Amino acid sequence: MKRPHPRHARRGRGPIAKRWIYWKRRYAHPTRRDWVLLGCLVGAIAAAACTFIDFRVGAVVLAVVPTALAALRAMPEPWTDVWTNRSKTVDIATCLLFAVLLVSLAFIVPTSR
């Protein structure tokens, strides 16, 4: 009966090392889509930080994110490769509608203090 190799003697890279190499190569040259996702994440974190100041300030800062996405979607051709096979008008309208609903909901909800 053949025994398995000890851990230090196995051949090839382990699964964690392979995953690390994949992510390192994938994000070595980020695309525009990666920058848009990073911007959305930074906007959500900024809104969470502003929520400690006031609930309404956090909601307004959070509403800036879809408004910025709508402005980015309305830009000319080199910036539109972030979205594929979707209507530009529907995207802009959806983002602006979400921003307006978020701000209006923030000002409709009464304060609990």
Number of C-alpha atoms within 10 A of each C-alpha: 3 4 5 8 9 7 7 6 8 10 8 8 9 9 9 9 10 12 12 11 11 11 10 11 11 11 10 8 9 10 12 14 14 13 12 15 11 12 15 18 13 13 19 19 15 14 23 17 14 18 17 10 11 11 16 21 18 22 22 20 20 23 22 22 21 22 20 19 17 21 13 15 20 15 10 8 8 8 13 15 12 14 12 8 6 8 9 15 11 11 17 20 13 15 21 21 13 15 23 17 13 19 19 14 13 17 14 10 10 8 10 4 3
